Amino acid sequence: HTVVVDLMKAKRESSSKEIKYDEVKIYIEPTWEEMERFEVLASASPSITVDIETSPSRKQITCVGFSTGAVSLVVPFVDKRKPGYNYWPDLQSEFRAWCYVRNLLSLPNSKILQNGMYDITWLWGLMGIPLKGNLDDTMLFHHSMFPEMSKGLDYLGSIYANLPAWKTLHRRGEYNKRED
C-alpha cells in the first residue's frame, strides 16, 4: 500500500517542476495578539487539531499545538534558549497561556488528535484540562483501516497531506512523544 500511495503522489508531483506544498501559516513563538486572532479562527472552525509534546523525564508538557487547517499555532512552555527553560517571562504569563489552552480545548467544536489517549492523559492528569466536543483520532482511524502499516504522525502526514516532513527537521529526543 505504501508503494502505491508513493507512486500516486509521485505522479501528481510530476505534473509540475516544483514541489507544491499545502499552504499553512504557522505561529511557533506567538504573541498574545496572534494567539487572540487564532482563538477567533478556532472558535469559527468546525474542528481543530490538537497535539502536545512532552518531556516524560521532567513530567511536563513542553508545548501544545493547534490548527484550523490553514492556520496553526504552537503554545510553547519550554524554551531551552532561555534561563530556567521557561518560554514565558513570568508565572502570570505562563498561567495566562495555560488558560488560553484550556479555553481552546473547551470550545464545542470537534478536536482531532493523533494518539489522543496520550495527549488526553497528559492534559487531564497533569494540568486538569478536559477536552470538550467530539474527539477524533487520526492514528486510530488509520490503524483500523490499515493495521499492518505505520501509524506515526510523520508517516500519516507523508501519505495524507502535501506537507514537508516536519518531524525530521528537528533533533529527535526527549521532547518527542512516542506515536505508536
Summary of the structure (lengths in Angstrom):
residues: 180
radius of gyration: 17.2
end to end distance: 18.7
largest distance: 52.1
contacts: 459
relative contact order: 0.15
helix: 42%
strand: 19%
